[in-house]
Amino acid sequence: MSSTRIKADPGAPTMYLKNIFQAEIEKEKMGNPNLTNWFLIPYNQENHWNLYVMDLRRGYVYIFDSARDPRRTDYAWGILSLAYQVYKCNGGHCPNKTSFKSCKPIHIECAQQIGGTECGYYVMKFMLEIVTLQHDYEGRLDEVYTPRTAPYASEEIDVVREQWAKFFTTKYLLLT
């Protein structure tokens, strides 16, 4: 998702999220036990990437931002809130339907970048940590994610770069 896309056509990302959430509602109605714990939503705005992790069942959106800037306008929040409200109105399972009119933002204490260009790698690292370390956890993400404000070491970022390069060359360039 990107601020440029939201400004150009706010209906497109809203419809995309609505369709994803509607599929989750259908899984709930059919009694499918494989419900999605968290939806990972990388977001680019003003040359900066951050990560939203949406927990539909609890109504939380965990925000991973490696370079917090209170001056940055968050164009995605309205889209996420609207999509969540549509999910609730269409019968999405949410134990706290009456306690939140919208989803609740929770800022995660996460690694903070030193420079101005590493944010994309930080988002990939956050996603990797979530899907590898917490993929089976069914509670609140902020209760299990280890707080960290120190920047990632260059070796940690190199691992993400190598994994991405290997995935891309294997999947799309058909190199082994």
Backbone hydrogen bonds, N-H to C=O, Kabsch-Sander energy under -0.5 kcal/mol:
donor,donor_aa,acceptor,acceptor_aa,energy
3,S,44,N,-2.5
6,I,2,S,-2.2
7,K,3,S,-2.7
8,A,4,T,-2.1
9,D,5,R,-2.8
12,A,9,D,-1.5
14,T,10,P,-1.2
15,M,11,G,-2.6
16,Y,12,A,-2.4
17,L,13,P,-2.4
18,K,14,T,-2.5
19,N,15,M,-2.5
20,I,16,Y,-2.0
21,F,17,L,-2.9
22,Q,18,K,-2.5
23,A,19,N,-1.9
24,E,20,I,-1.5
25,I,21,F,-2.1
26,E,22,Q,-2.2
27,K,23,A,-1.9
28,E,24,E,-2.2
29,K,25,I,-2.6
30,M,26,E,-1.8
31,G,28,E,-1.4
32,N,27,K,-2.4
35,L,33,P,-1.4
39,F,54,M,-2.5
40,L,38,W,-0.6
41,I,39,F,-0.6
41,I,52,Y,-3.3
43,Y,50,N,-2.9
44,N,1,M,-2.2
45,Q,48,H,-3.0
48,H,45,Q,-0.9
50,N,43,Y,-2.4
51,L,64,F,-2.7
52,Y,41,I,-2.3
53,V,62,Y,-2.5
54,M,39,F,-2.7
54,M,52,Y,-0.5
55,D,60,Y,-3.2
56,L,54,M,-0.7
59,G,55,D,-1.8
60,Y,55,D,-1.5
61,V,104,K,-2.6
62,Y,53,V,-3.0
63,I,106,I,-2.8
64,F,51,L,-3.1
64,F,62,Y,-0.6
65,D,63,I,-0.6
72,R,69,D,-2.0
75,Y,73,T,-1.0
79,I,75,Y,-0.6
80,L,76,A,-2.7
81,S,77,W,-2.7
82,L,78,G,-2.3
83,A,79,I,-2.6
84,Y,80,L,-2.2
85,Q,81,S,-2.3
86,V,82,L,-2.3
87,Y,83,A,-2.1
88,K,84,Y,-2.4
89,C,85,Q,-2.6
90,N,86,V,-1.7
91,G,88,K,-1.5
92,G,87,Y,-2.3
96,N,57,R,-0.5
97,K,94,C,-1.4
99,S,96,N,-0.8
100,F,96,N,-1.4
104,K,59,G,-3.3
106,I,61,V,-2.8
108,I,63,I,-2.6
110,C,108,I,-1.1
112,Q,149,T,-1.3
113,Q,66,S,-2.1
113,Q,111,A,-0.5
121,Y,118,E,-0.7
122,Y,118,E,-2.1
123,V,119,C,-2.4
124,M,120,G,-2.0
125,K,121,Y,-2.4
126,F,122,Y,-2.9
127,M,123,V,-2.5
128,L,124,M,-2.4
129,E,125,K,-2.5
130,I,126,F,-2.2
131,V,127,M,-2.7
132,T,128,L,-2.1
133,L,129,E,-2.3
134,Q,129,E,-0.7
134,Q,130,I,-1.4
137,Y,134,Q,-1.1
143,E,140,R,-1.1
144,V,140,R,-0.6
144,V,141,L,-1.1
145,Y,141,L,-2.5
148,R,109,E,-1.7
156,E,153,A,-0.6
157,I,153,A,-1.8
158,D,154,S,-2.3
159,V,155,E,-1.5
160,V,156,E,-1.2
161,R,157,I,-2.4
162,E,158,D,-2.7
163,Q,159,V,-2.5
164,W,160,V,-2.5
165,A,161,R,-2.7
166,K,162,E,-2.6
167,F,163,Q,-2.6
168,F,164,W,-2.9
169,T,165,A,-2.6
170,T,166,K,-2.2
171,K,167,F,-3.0
172,Y,168,F,-2.7
173,L,168,F,-1.2
175,L,169,T,-2.6
